[in-house]
């Protein structure tokens, strides 16, 4: 049986001057020490945040 790569994302609010911050991991990227590498995307409004979250979910990401 082949192990599936798990894709996760989470949302943080009001981090410094950033209103919405999305961290997402594609299940493959890793740091040199072997820990997961999360990509980051920042948003100013909820409309763009929700659109990005829907696009992540359509690609197989799961909210964590």
For each residue, the residues with C-beta under 8 A, 3 or more apart:
1:
2:
3:
4: 27
5: 26 27 28
6: 27 62
7: 24 25 26 27 56 59 60 61 62
8: 24 25 27 61 62 63 64
9: 22 23 24 25 53 56 61 62 63 64
10: 22 23 24 63 64
11: 20 21 22 23 49 53 63
12: 15 20 21 22 23
13: 19 20 21
14: 18 19
15: 12 18 21
16:
17:
18: 14 15 21 42 43
19: 13 14 43 44 45
20: 11 12 13 42 43 44 45 46 49
21: 11 12 13 15 18 40 41 42 43
22: 9 10 11 12 40 41 42 43 49 52 53 56
23: 9 10 11 12 38 39 40
24: 7 8 9 10 38 39 40 41 56 61
25: 7 8 9 29 36 37 38 39
26: 5 7 29 39
27: 4 5 6 7 8
28: 5
29: 25 26 36 37 39
30: 34 35 36 37
31: 34 35 36 37
32:
33:
34: 30 31
35: 30 31
36: 25 29 30 31
37: 25 29 30 31
38: 23 24 25
39: 23 24 25 26 29
40: 21 22 23 24
41: 21 22 24 52
42: 18 20 21 22
43: 18 19 20 21 22 46 48 49 52
44: 19 20 48
45: 19 20 48 49
46: 20 43 49 50
47: 50 51
48: 43 44 45 51 52
49: 11 20 22 43 45 46 52 53
50: 46 47 53 54
51: 47 48 54 55
52: 22 41 43 48 49 55 56
53: 9 11 22 49 50 56 57 63
54: 50 51 57 58
55: 51 52 58 59
56: 7 9 22 24 52 53 59 61
57: 53 54 60 61 62 63
58: 54 55
59: 7 55 56
60: 7 57
61: 7 8 9 24 56 57
62: 6 7 8 9 57
63: 8 9 10 11 53 57
64: 8 9 10
